């Protein structure tokens, strides 16, 4: 599977989100797929691959560190807000709607 990159992350239509994020091609996006896709920025900045964005790895070289677990928790919360029908998956419609 290809890792998401900024170039691959750019989409033209809302249906592109589903097509790009749906790693197992089942027509819906699970939480792990959502987290994997939306972690490309974190992964790119985590130069030493320790699972923590240190101040030196953050834009501007300062700020509080960010642990991968915190990043994934924030994504899980966003996923839960977007999963309006509460079925544990995101449809193309849910992906294209702004989070509540």
Chimera marker file (.cmm) of the C-alpha trace (Angstrom):
<marker_set name="trace">
<marker id="1" x="0.000" y="0.000" z="0.000" r="1" g="1" b="0" radius="0.5"/>
<marker id="2" x="1.254" y="3.467" z="-0.814" r="1" g="1" b="0" radius="0.5"/>
<marker id="3" x="1.717" y="5.859" z="2.044" r="1" g="1" b="0" radius="0.5"/>
<marker id="4" x="-0.200" y="9.070" z="1.677" r="1" g="1" b="0" radius="0.5"/>
<marker id="5" x="1.892" y="12.024" z="0.618" r="1" g="1" b="0" radius="0.5"/>
<marker id="6" x="0.942" y="15.661" z="0.240" r="1" g="1" b="0" radius="0.5"/>
<marker id="7" x="0.721" y="15.244" z="-3.544" r="1" g="1" b="0" radius="0.5"/>
<marker id="8" x="-1.512" y="12.182" z="-3.199" r="1" g="1" b="0" radius="0.5"/>
<marker id="9" x="-3.583" y="13.917" z="-0.548" r="1" g="1" b="0" radius="0.5"/>
<marker id="10" x="-4.795" y="16.568" z="-2.964" r="1" g="1" b="0" radius="0.5"/>
<marker id="11" x="-8.215" y="15.704" z="-4.312" r="1" g="1" b="0" radius="0.5"/>
<marker id="12" x="-10.471" y="17.319" z="-6.883" r="1" g="1" b="0" radius="0.5"/>
<marker id="13" x="-13.895" y="15.929" z="-5.879" r="1" g="1" b="0" radius="0.5"/>
<marker id="14" x="-15.349" y="14.791" z="-2.579" r="1" g="1" b="0" radius="0.5"/>
<marker id="15" x="-15.624" y="11.221" z="-3.898" r="1" g="1" b="0" radius="0.5"/>
<marker id="16" x="-11.826" y="11.273" z="-4.290" r="1" g="1" b="0" radius="0.5"/>
<marker id="17" x="-11.477" y="11.285" z="-0.494" r="1" g="1" b="0" radius="0.5"/>
<marker id="18" x="-13.199" y="7.933" z="-0.248" r="1" g="1" b="0" radius="0.5"/>
<marker id="19" x="-11.276" y="6.446" z="-3.152" r="1" g="1" b="0" radius="0.5"/>
<marker id="20" x="-7.916" y="7.569" z="-1.750" r="1" g="1" b="0" radius="0.5"/>
<marker id="21" x="-8.556" y="6.715" z="1.912" r="1" g="1" b="0" radius="0.5"/>
<marker id="22" x="-10.330" y="3.377" z="1.373" r="1" g="1" b="0" radius="0.5"/>
<marker id="23" x="-7.312" y="1.072" z="1.573" r="1" g="1" b="0" radius="0.5"/>
<marker id="24" x="-9.278" y="-2.185" z="1.443" r="1" g="1" b="0" radius="0.5"/>
<marker id="25" x="-11.621" y="-0.900" z="-1.304" r="1" g="1" b="0" radius="0.5"/>
<marker id="26" x="-14.809" y="-1.841" z="0.543" r="1" g="1" b="0" radius="0.5"/>
<marker id="27" x="-16.522" y="1.457" z="-0.275" r="1" g="1" b="0" radius="0.5"/>
<marker id="28" x="-16.164" y="2.965" z="3.177" r="1" g="1" b="0" radius="0.5"/>
<marker id="29" x="-13.429" y="4.336" z="5.421" r="1" g="1" b="0" radius="0.5"/>
<marker id="30" x="-12.646" y="2.729" z="8.763" r="1" g="1" b="0" radius="0.5"/>
<marker id="31" x="-10.980" y="4.516" z="11.665" r="1" g="1" b="0" radius="0.5"/>
<marker id="32" x="-7.562" y="2.893" z="10.979" r="1" g="1" b="0" radius="0.5"/>
<marker id="33" x="-7.772" y="3.931" z="7.306" r="1" g="1" b="0" radius="0.5"/>
<marker id="34" x="-8.729" y="7.467" z="8.334" r="1" g="1" b="0" radius="0.5"/>
<marker id="35" x="-5.882" y="7.690" z="10.837" r="1" g="1" b="0" radius="0.5"/>
<marker id="36" x="-3.340" y="6.221" z="8.429" r="1" g="1" b="0" radius="0.5"/>
<marker id="37" x="-4.300" y="8.673" z="5.668" r="1" g="1" b="0" radius="0.5"/>
<marker id="38" x="-4.388" y="11.745" z="7.892" r="1" g="1" b="0" radius="0.5"/>
<marker id="39" x="-1.090" y="10.927" z="9.616" r="1" g="1" b="0" radius="0.5"/>
<marker id="40" x="1.121" y="11.574" z="6.599" r="1" g="1" b="0" radius="0.5"/>
<marker id="41" x="2.013" y="15.059" z="7.886" r="1" g="1" b="0" radius="0.5"/>
<marker id="42" x="2.883" y="13.774" z="11.353" r="1" g="1" b="0" radius="0.5"/>
<marker id="43" x="4.970" y="10.979" z="9.835" r="1" g="1" b="0" radius="0.5"/>
<marker id="44" x="6.814" y="13.364" z="7.528" r="1" g="1" b="0" radius="0.5"/>
<marker id="45" x="7.703" y="15.709" z="10.394" r="1" g="1" b="0" radius="0.5"/>
<marker id="46" x="8.781" y="12.897" z="12.758" r="1" g="1" b="0" radius="0.5"/>
<marker id="47" x="12.287" y="12.797" z="11.338" r="1" g="1" b="0" radius="0.5"/>
<marker id="48" x="13.752" y="10.529" z="14.020" r="1" g="1" b="0" radius="0.5"/>
<marker id="49" x="10.725" y="8.176" z="13.863" r="1" g="1" b="0" radius="0.5"/>
<marker id="50" x="10.323" y="8.076" z="17.652" r="1" g="1" b="0" radius="0.5"/>
<marker id="51" x="6.570" y="8.700" z="17.610" r="1" g="1" b="0" radius="0.5"/>
<marker id="52" x="6.939" y="12.167" z="19.107" r="1" g="1" b="0" radius="0.5"/>
<marker id="53" x="7.137" y="15.502" z="17.349" r="1" g="1" b="0" radius="0.5"/>
<marker id="54" x="9.723" y="17.371" z="19.360" r="1" g="1" b="0" radius="0.5"/>
<marker id="55" x="9.941" y="21.152" z="19.333" r="1" g="1" b="0" radius="0.5"/>
<marker id="56" x="12.769" y="20.900" z="16.805" r="1" g="1" b="0" radius="0.5"/>
<marker id="57" x="10.533" y="18.899" z="14.446" r="1" g="1" b="0" radius="0.5"/>
<marker id="58" x="7.627" y="21.348" z="14.643" r="1" g="1" b="0" radius="0.5"/>
<marker id="59" x="7.253" y="24.297" z="12.251" r="1" g="1" b="0" radius="0.5"/>
<marker id="60" x="9.310" y="27.186" z="13.575" r="1" g="1" b="0" radius="0.5"/>
<marker id="61" x="11.352" y="24.824" z="15.740" r="1" g="1" b="0" radius="0.5"/>
<marker id="62" x="9.373" y="25.488" z="18.884" r="1" g="1" b="0" radius="0.5"/>
<marker id="63" x="6.218" y="24.545" z="20.715" r="1" g="1" b="0" radius="0.5"/>
<marker id="64" x="5.058" y="21.679" z="22.877" r="1" g="1" b="0" radius="0.5"/>
<marker id="65" x="5.880" y="18.158" z="21.776" r="1" g="1" b="0" radius="0.5"/>
<marker id="66" x="3.091" y="16.064" z="20.250" r="1" g="1" b="0" radius="0.5"/>
<marker id="67" x="2.950" y="12.335" z="20.849" r="1" g="1" b="0" radius="0.5"/>
<marker id="68" x="1.633" y="10.064" z="18.105" r="1" g="1" b="0" radius="0.5"/>
<marker id="69" x="-0.937" y="8.626" z="20.527" r="1" g="1" b="0" radius="0.5"/>
<marker id="70" x="-2.351" y="12.126" z="21.115" r="1" g="1" b="0" radius="0.5"/>
<marker id="71" x="-2.422" y="12.763" z="17.388" r="1" g="1" b="0" radius="0.5"/>
<marker id="72" x="-4.297" y="9.491" z="16.772" r="1" g="1" b="0" radius="0.5"/>
<marker id="73" x="-6.747" y="10.275" z="19.600" r="1" g="1" b="0" radius="0.5"/>
<marker id="74" x="-7.546" y="13.645" z="18.044" r="1" g="1" b="0" radius="0.5"/>
<marker id="75" x="-8.167" y="11.947" z="14.700" r="1" g="1" b="0" radius="0.5"/>
<marker id="76" x="-10.427" y="9.364" z="16.385" r="1" g="1" b="0" radius="0.5"/>
<marker id="77" x="-12.490" y="12.186" z="17.907" r="1" g="1" b="0" radius="0.5"/>
<marker id="78" x="-12.812" y="13.887" z="14.500" r="1" g="1" b="0" radius="0.5"/>
<marker id="79" x="-13.798" y="10.548" z="12.938" r="1" g="1" b="0" radius="0.5"/>
<marker id="80" x="-16.505" y="10.029" z="15.584" r="1" g="1" b="0" radius="0.5"/>
<marker id="81" x="-17.936" y="13.487" z="14.885" r="1" g="1" b="0" radius="0.5"/>
<marker id="82" x="-18.041" y="12.813" z="11.139" r="1" g="1" b="0" radius="0.5"/>
<marker id="83" x="-19.595" y="9.344" z="11.552" r="1" g="1" b="0" radius="0.5"/>
<marker id="84" x="-23.101" y="10.745" z="11.686" r="1" g="1" b="0" radius="0.5"/>
<marker id="85" x="-24.889" y="7.418" z="11.308" r="1" g="1" b="0" radius="0.5"/>
<marker id="86" x="-22.654" y="5.876" z="14.006" r="1" g="1" b="0" radius="0.5"/>
<marker id="87" x="-21.896" y="2.732" z="12.021" r="1" g="1" b="0" radius="0.5"/>
<marker id="88" x="-18.126" y="2.886" z="12.612" r="1" g="1" b="0" radius="0.5"/>
<marker id="89" x="-17.304" y="3.827" z="9.021" r="1" g="1" b="0" radius="0.5"/>
<marker id="90" x="-17.323" y="6.986" z="6.946" r="1" g="1" b="0" radius="0.5"/>
<marker id="91" x="-19.153" y="7.148" z="3.642" r="1" g="1" b="0" radius="0.5"/>
<marker id="92" x="-18.269" y="9.553" z="0.830" r="1" g="1" b="0" radius="0.5"/>
<marker id="93" x="-21.085" y="11.823" z="2.040" r="1" g="1" b="0" radius="0.5"/>
<marker id="94" x="-19.772" y="11.825" z="5.621" r="1" g="1" b="0" radius="0.5"/>
<marker id="95" x="-16.218" y="12.473" z="4.422" r="1" g="1" b="0" radius="0.5"/>
<marker id="96" x="-17.284" y="15.444" z="2.339" r="1" g="1" b="0" radius="0.5"/>
<marker id="97" x="-19.389" y="17.046" z="5.082" r="1" g="1" b="0" radius="0.5"/>
<marker id="98" x="-17.644" y="19.432" z="7.435" r="1" g="1" b="0" radius="0.5"/>
<marker id="99" x="-17.226" y="17.996" z="10.920" r="1" g="1" b="0" radius="0.5"/>
<marker id="100" x="-19.856" y="19.190" z="13.387" r="1" g="1" b="0" radius="0.5"/>
<link id1="1" id2="2" r="1" g="1" b="0" radius="0.2"/>
<link id1="2" id2="3" r="1" g="1" b="0" radius="0.2"/>
<link id1="3" id2="4" r="1" g="1" b="0" radius="0.2"/>
<link id1="4" id2="5" r="1" g="1" b="0" radius="0.2"/>
<link id1="5" id2="6" r="1" g="1" b="0" radius="0.2"/>
<link id1="6" id2="7" r="1" g="1" b="0" radius="0.2"/>
<link id1="7" id2="8" r="1" g="1" b="0" radius="0.2"/>
<link id1="8" id2="9" r="1" g="1" b="0" radius="0.2"/>
<link id1="9" id2="10" r="1" g="1" b="0" radius="0.2"/>
<link id1="10" id2="11" r="1" g="1" b="0" radius="0.2"/>
<link id1="11" id2="12" r="1" g="1" b="0" radius="0.2"/>
<link id1="12" id2="13" r="1" g="1" b="0" radius="0.2"/>
<link id1="13" id2="14" r="1" g="1" b="0" radius="0.2"/>
<link id1="14" id2="15" r="1" g="1" b="0" radius="0.2"/>
<link id1="15" id2="16" r="1" g="1" b="0" radius="0.2"/>
<link id1="16" id2="17" r="1" g="1" b="0" radius="0.2"/>
<link id1="17" id2="18" r="1" g="1" b="0" radius="0.2"/>
<link id1="18" id2="19" r="1" g="1" b="0" radius="0.2"/>
<link id1="19" id2="20" r="1" g="1" b="0" radius="0.2"/>
<link id1="20" id2="21" r="1" g="1" b="0" radius="0.2"/>
<link id1="21" id2="22" r="1" g="1" b="0" radius="0.2"/>
<link id1="22" id2="23" r="1" g="1" b="0" radius="0.2"/>
<link id1="23" id2="24" r="1" g="1" b="0" radius="0.2"/>
<link id1="24" id2="25" r="1" g="1" b="0" radius="0.2"/>
<link id1="25" id2="26" r="1" g="1" b="0" radius="0.2"/>
<link id1="26" id2="27" r="1" g="1" b="0" radius="0.2"/>
<link id1="27" id2="28" r="1" g="1" b="0" radius="0.2"/>
<link id1="28" id2="29" r="1" g="1" b="0" radius="0.2"/>
<link id1="29" id2="30" r="1" g="1" b="0" radius="0.2"/>
<link id1="30" id2="31" r="1" g="1" b="0" radius="0.2"/>
<link id1="31" id2="32" r="1" g="1" b="0" radius="0.2"/>
<link id1="32" id2="33" r="1" g="1" b="0" radius="0.2"/>
<link id1="33" id2="34" r="1" g="1" b="0" radius="0.2"/>
<link id1="34" id2="35" r="1" g="1" b="0" radius="0.2"/>
<link id1="35" id2="36" r="1" g="1" b="0" radius="0.2"/>
<link id1="36" id2="37" r="1" g="1" b="0" radius="0.2"/>
<link id1="37" id2="38" r="1" g="1" b="0" radius="0.2"/>
<link id1="38" id2="39" r="1" g="1" b="0" radius="0.2"/>
<link id1="39" id2="40" r="1" g="1" b="0" radius="0.2"/>
<link id1="40" id2="41" r="1" g="1" b="0" radius="0.2"/>
<link id1="41" id2="42" r="1" g="1" b="0" radius="0.2"/>
<link id1="42" id2="43" r="1" g="1" b="0" radius="0.2"/>
<link id1="43" id2="44" r="1" g="1" b="0" radius="0.2"/>
<link id1="44" id2="45" r="1" g="1" b="0" radius="0.2"/>
<link id1="45" id2="46" r="1" g="1" b="0" radius="0.2"/>
<link id1="46" id2="47" r="1" g="1" b="0" radius="0.2"/>
<link id1="47" id2="48" r="1" g="1" b="0" radius="0.2"/>
<link id1="48" id2="49" r="1" g="1" b="0" radius="0.2"/>
<link id1="49" id2="50" r="1" g="1" b="0" radius="0.2"/>
<link id1="50" id2="51" r="1" g="1" b="0" radius="0.2"/>
<link id1="51" id2="52" r="1" g="1" b="0" radius="0.2"/>
<link id1="52" id2="53" r="1" g="1" b="0" radius="0.2"/>
<link id1="53" id2="54" r="1" g="1" b="0" radius="0.2"/>
<link id1="54" id2="55" r="1" g="1" b="0" radius="0.2"/>
<link id1="55" id2="56" r="1" g="1" b="0" radius="0.2"/>
<link id1="56" id2="57" r="1" g="1" b="0" radius="0.2"/>
<link id1="57" id2="58" r="1" g="1" b="0" radius="0.2"/>
<link id1="58" id2="59" r="1" g="1" b="0" radius="0.2"/>
<link id1="59" id2="60" r="1" g="1" b="0" radius="0.2"/>
<link id1="60" id2="61" r="1" g="1" b="0" radius="0.2"/>
<link id1="61" id2="62" r="1" g="1" b="0" radius="0.2"/>
<link id1="62" id2="63" r="1" g="1" b="0" radius="0.2"/>
<link id1="63" id2="64" r="1" g="1" b="0" radius="0.2"/>
<link id1="64" id2="65" r="1" g="1" b="0" radius="0.2"/>
<link id1="65" id2="66" r="1" g="1" b="0" radius="0.2"/>
<link id1="66" id2="67" r="1" g="1" b="0" radius="0.2"/>
<link id1="67" id2="68" r="1" g="1" b="0" radius="0.2"/>
<link id1="68" id2="69" r="1" g="1" b="0" radius="0.2"/>
<link id1="69" id2="70" r="1" g="1" b="0" radius="0.2"/>
<link id1="70" id2="71" r="1" g="1" b="0" radius="0.2"/>
<link id1="71" id2="72" r="1" g="1" b="0" radius="0.2"/>
<link id1="72" id2="73" r="1" g="1" b="0" radius="0.2"/>
<link id1="73" id2="74" r="1" g="1" b="0" radius="0.2"/>
<link id1="74" id2="75" r="1" g="1" b="0" radius="0.2"/>
<link id1="75" id2="76" r="1" g="1" b="0" radius="0.2"/>
<link id1="76" id2="77" r="1" g="1" b="0" radius="0.2"/>
<link id1="77" id2="78" r="1" g="1" b="0" radius="0.2"/>
<link id1="78" id2="79" r="1" g="1" b="0" radius="0.2"/>
<link id1="79" id2="80" r="1" g="1" b="0" radius="0.2"/>
<link id1="80" id2="81" r="1" g="1" b="0" radius="0.2"/>
<link id1="81" id2="82" r="1" g="1" b="0" radius="0.2"/>
<link id1="82" id2="83" r="1" g="1" b="0" radius="0.2"/>
<link id1="83" id2="84" r="1" g="1" b="0" radius="0.2"/>
<link id1="84" id2="85" r="1" g="1" b="0" radius="0.2"/>
<link id1="85" id2="86" r="1" g="1" b="0" radius="0.2"/>
<link id1="86" id2="87" r="1" g="1" b="0" radius="0.2"/>
<link id1="87" id2="88" r="1" g="1" b="0" radius="0.2"/>
<link id1="88" id2="89" r="1" g="1" b="0" radius="0.2"/>
<link id1="89" id2="90" r="1" g="1" b="0" radius="0.2"/>
<link id1="90" id2="91" r="1" g="1" b="0" radius="0.2"/>
<link id1="91" id2="92" r="1" g="1" b="0" radius="0.2"/>
<link id1="92" id2="93" r="1" g="1" b="0" radius="0.2"/>
<link id1="93" id2="94" r="1" g="1" b="0" radius="0.2"/>
<link id1="94" id2="95" r="1" g="1" b="0" radius="0.2"/>
<link id1="95" id2="96" r="1" g="1" b="0" radius="0.2"/>
<link id1="96" id2="97" r="1" g="1" b="0" radius="0.2"/>
<link id1="97" id2="98" r="1" g="1" b="0" radius="0.2"/>
<link id1="98" id2="99" r="1" g="1" b="0" radius="0.2"/>
<link id1="99" id2="100" r="1" g="1" b="0" radius="0.2"/>
</marker_set>
